[in-house]
Amino acid sequence: MSRKVIIAGNWKMNKTAAEGKALVEALKPLVADVCPDVADIVVCPPFTTLAAVVEAAKGSNIKVGAQNVHWAASGAFTGEISAAMLKEAGVEYVIIGHSERRQYFGETDATVNQRLKAALAAGLKPIVCVGELLEEREGGRTEQVLAAQLTGGLAGLTPEEMTRVVIAYEPVWAIGTGKTATPEMAELTHNFIRCTLNDLFGKEVGEGVRIQYGGSMKAENAGELVAQRNIDGGLIGGAALKADSFAALIHNAIAK
């Protein structure tokens, strides 16, 4: 099955509104030749930068995502933002369950599931993150951890809803540890995720779900990673903060 590549830049807590607008303006001409039928290009700025980026991206092939969403429609949830607020702001995608949200802010598979359902109900396209820690990898528990995250995070979704979800695999053990995942290692894990999705939602749905790689993808390794059968793009951190490096990564990822 042919799946469209998706490259999403997670800006994390970087870029003011002015800086975000400048980055998108610089990126637009560099990726204008990327056909929307071939790849989806997404940028995910901080909440305060969303409006400026949505405006800057209008008329281009760049889509905009948010970095988090709350499960409630409204209420006493200081510091949070609802799916309806994001939708009104012009957001199309939203990252859910990023490893940093899990590590620093108490995100669990149960809260990922709640956020995911709220995003889907609002018509947003969720990017759901899964991944194991270093001690889990070294303890041989990678598949156990991922199976639990997928089963818990995606609980209660219909097969139709699952067709609107993107999965991002983040090998947390390969981020900032000096250890790296080879394309072959990444493919093995992506294949396990694909098989799990097939078991949960049926092969027709599972084979169509796009699975991104989030383990320090750069322009230099993007082509080799996305060439793997089950790697359909990347969730990009640092390389997405500069227009030239992000554009080079995108072009290398889709090069035949």
C-alpha positions in Angstrom: 0.0 0.0 0.0 1.3 3.4 -0.9 1.1 5.9 2.0 1.7 9.6 1.6 4.8 10.9 3.4 4.2 13.3 6.3 7.0 15.5 7.7 6.0 17.5 10.8 8.2 20.0 12.5 7.7 20.2 16.3 9.1 23.6 17.3 8.6 22.8 21.0 9.1 26.0 23.2 10.8 27.9 20.4 9.9 30.9 18.2 7.9 34.0 19.0 5.1 35.0 16.7 7.5 37.2 14.7 10.1 34.5 14.5 7.6 31.9 13.5 6.2 34.1 10.7 9.7 34.7 9.4 10.5 31.0 9.4 7.4 30.1 7.4 8.0 32.9 5.0 11.5 31.6 4.4 10.3 28.0 4.1 7.5 28.6 1.6 9.6 29.1 -1.5 12.0 26.3 -0.5 9.2 23.7 -0.5 6.8 25.2 -3.0 7.8 22.4 -5.5 6.6 19.6 -3.1 3.4 18.3 -4.4 0.6 17.9 -1.8 -0.2 14.5 -3.3 3.3 13.3 -2.5 3.9 14.7 1.0 2.2 16.6 3.8 4.3 19.3 5.4 3.3 20.4 8.9 4.7 22.9 11.3 3.7 22.8 15.0 4.5 26.1 16.8 3.8 27.1 20.4 0.2 28.3 21.1 1.1 32.0 21.1 2.7 31.7 17.6 -0.1 29.8 16.0 -2.1 32.7 14.7 0.9 34.3 13.0 2.0 31.0 11.4 -1.5 30.1 10.2 -1.7 33.5 8.5 1.8 33.1 7.0 1.0 29.6 5.7 -2.2 30.6 3.9 -2.1 29.7 0.2 0.9 27.5 0.6 1.4 23.7 0.9 2.4 24.1 4.6 -0.2 22.9 7.1 -0.2 23.9 10.8 -0.5 21.8 13.9 -0.5 22.4 17.7 1.6 20.7 20.3 -1.1 19.7 22.7 -4.9 19.8 23.3 -7.1 19.3 26.3 -9.9 16.8 26.5 -12.6 19.1 27.9 -14.5 21.5 25.7 -14.2 24.3 28.3 -13.8 24.7 32.1 -11.5 25.3 35.0 -8.3 24.0 33.3 -5.8 26.9 33.7 -3.1 26.9 31.0 -4.9 24.4 28.7 -6.5 24.9 25.3 -9.5 23.1 23.8 -9.9 21.4 20.4 -12.5 23.9 19.4 -10.1 26.8 20.1 -7.5 25.2 17.9 -9.9 24.5 15.1 -11.1 28.1 15.2 -7.5 29.2 15.0 -7.0 27.4 11.7 -5.1 24.4 13.1 -5.3 21.1 11.2 -3.0 18.8 13.1 -2.3 18.3 16.8 0.5 16.4 18.6 -0.7 14.2 21.5 1.3 12.3 24.1 4.8 13.6 23.1 7.6 12.0 25.2 8.3 15.4 26.9 4.6 15.7 27.9 4.8 12.2 29.3 8.1 12.8 31.1 7.6 16.3 32.5 3.9 16.8 32.7 2.4 13.5 33.8 0.8 12.5 30.5 -0.5 8.9 30.6 -2.0 6.5 28.1 -5.4 7.3 29.6 -5.0 11.1 29.1 -3.6 10.6 25.6 -6.8 8.6 24.9 -9.0 11.4 26.2 -7.2 14.1 24.3 -7.2 12.0 21.1 -11.0 11.5 21.2 -11.5 15.3 21.8 -9.3 16.1 18.8 -11.1 13.7 16.5 -14.5 14.9 17.6 -13.4 18.5 16.6 -12.1 17.3 13.2 -8.4 17.7 14.0 -5.8 15.2 12.7 -3.9 13.8 15.7 -0.3 12.8 15.7 -0.1 10.3 18.6 3.4 9.7 20.0 4.6 6.4 21.4 8.1 5.3 22.4 10.2 3.5 25.0 12.8 4.8 27.5 16.5 3.7 27.5 16.0 1.3 30.5 13.0 -0.2 28.7 14.9 -0.7 25.5 17.9 -2.2 27.4 15.5 -4.4 29.4 14.0 -5.9 26.3 10.6 -4.4 27.0 10.3 -2.3 23.8 7.4 -4.3 22.3 5.6 -4.6 25.7 5.8 -0.8 26.3 4.7 0.1 22.7 1.8 -2.4 22.8 0.5 -0.9 26.1 0.8 2.6 24.8 -1.0 1.8 21.5 -3.7 -0.3 23.2 -4.3 2.3 25.9 -3.9 5.4 23.9 -6.1 4.2 21.0 -8.8 2.5 23.2 -12.3 2.9 22.0 -11.5 4.3 18.5 -13.4 3.0 15.6 -11.5 1.8 12.5 -12.9 4.9 10.6 -11.5 7.2 13.3 -8.1 5.4 13.2 -7.8 6.3 9.5 -7.5 9.9 10.6 -4.7 9.3 13.1 -0.9 9.5 12.5 1.4 7.6 14.8 4.9 9.0 15.7 7.4 6.6 17.1 9.9 8.3 19.4 12.8 6.1 20.6 13.4 8.2 23.7 16.6 6.2 24.4 18.1 7.6 21.2 17.5 11.2 22.0 20.4 12.9 23.8 22.0 9.7 24.9 24.7 9.2 22.3 22.9 6.1 21.1 21.4 5.9 17.7 18.8 3.8 15.9 19.9 2.6 12.5 17.2 2.6 9.8 17.0 -1.1 10.1 16.4 -0.9 13.9 13.8 1.8 13.3 12.1 -0.3 10.7 11.8 -3.3 13.0 10.0 -1.2 15.6 7.8 0.4 13.0 6.9 -3.0 11.7 5.9 -4.1 15.2 3.7 -0.9 15.5 2.1 -1.7 12.1 1.4 -5.3 13.1 -0.2 -4.1 16.4 -2.4 -1.7 14.5 -3.4 -4.5 12.2 -4.4 -6.6 15.2 -6.3 -3.7 16.8 -8.1 -2.3 13.7 -7.8 -4.8 10.9 -5.2 -5.0 8.2 -7.0 -2.7 5.8 -6.9 0.1 8.3 -3.5 -0.7 9.9 -1.7 -0.8 6.6 -3.0 2.7 5.8 -2.0 4.4 9.0 1.1 6.6 8.6 3.8 6.0 11.1 6.4 8.8 11.6 9.9 8.3 13.0 10.9 10.8 15.8 14.4 9.8 16.6 16.6 12.7 15.5 15.8 12.6 11.8 18.0 15.0 9.8 18.5 15.8 6.2 21.5 13.4 6.1 19.4 10.3 7.2 15.9 11.2 6.1 16.1 9.5 2.7 17.4 6.2 4.1 14.8 6.2 6.9 11.8 7.0 4.8 12.9 4.4 2.3 12.0 1.7 4.9 8.7 0.0 4.2 7.0 1.1 7.4 8.5 4.6 8.0 6.2 7.2 6.4 7.9 10.4 7.5 9.3 12.1 10.5 8.4 14.2 13.6 11.2 16.6 13.5 12.7 18.7 16.4 15.8 20.8 16.0 16.1 20.4 12.2 12.7 22.0 11.8 13.8 25.3 13.4 15.7 26.5 10.3 14.1 26.8 6.9 17.1 25.5 4.9 17.6 22.4 7.1 13.9 21.6 7.2 13.5 22.0 3.5 16.6 19.8 2.8 15.2 17.1 5.1 11.8 17.2 3.3 13.3 17.0 -0.2 15.6 14.1 0.9 12.7 12.2 2.5 10.7 12.2 -0.7 13.5 11.7 -3.2 13.0 8.5 -5.2 
